């Protein structure tokens, strides 16, 4: 039988950042919209029902394409350029 020869090494795994931009979220994550950095982007986000404080879920991420978000019963494709200008907080 083998026995440990030295102290156990502890590996630190970084916790996921709770606050980031919308383009960083993964499929299945629920997020809260915190802010939109400029007026034009804010107007676009409002058209999609993504006002500050709104909670949405990432349905899928299309490689090199948009993110598909679900807000209530509605699904919305958000382009990466707009997603980079929206600050969010991970809920799950």
C-alpha positions, 0 to 999 in steps of 0.5 A: 500500500502506498502512503503519501510522502509529503504534505498535500498540495492545495490547488487554488481554482479561481472562482468565476467572476460575478461581474463581466460583460455579456459576451463572457457568459456561457450557455445556461447561465442566468444574468442580471443586466447592470449597465449599458456603456453608451446611449446608442447601445442602451437604446438597442438593448431597450428594444430587446427588453434588456433594461438595467435590472432585467434578468435573462438566460443564455440559451446558446452561443453561436461560435463567432456569432451572436448570443441567444438570450431568453427573457421571459418567453422571448428569445433574442439574438444579441451580436457580439459588438453590442454584448461587449458594451453591456455589463452583467452580473452572473446569478447562476 
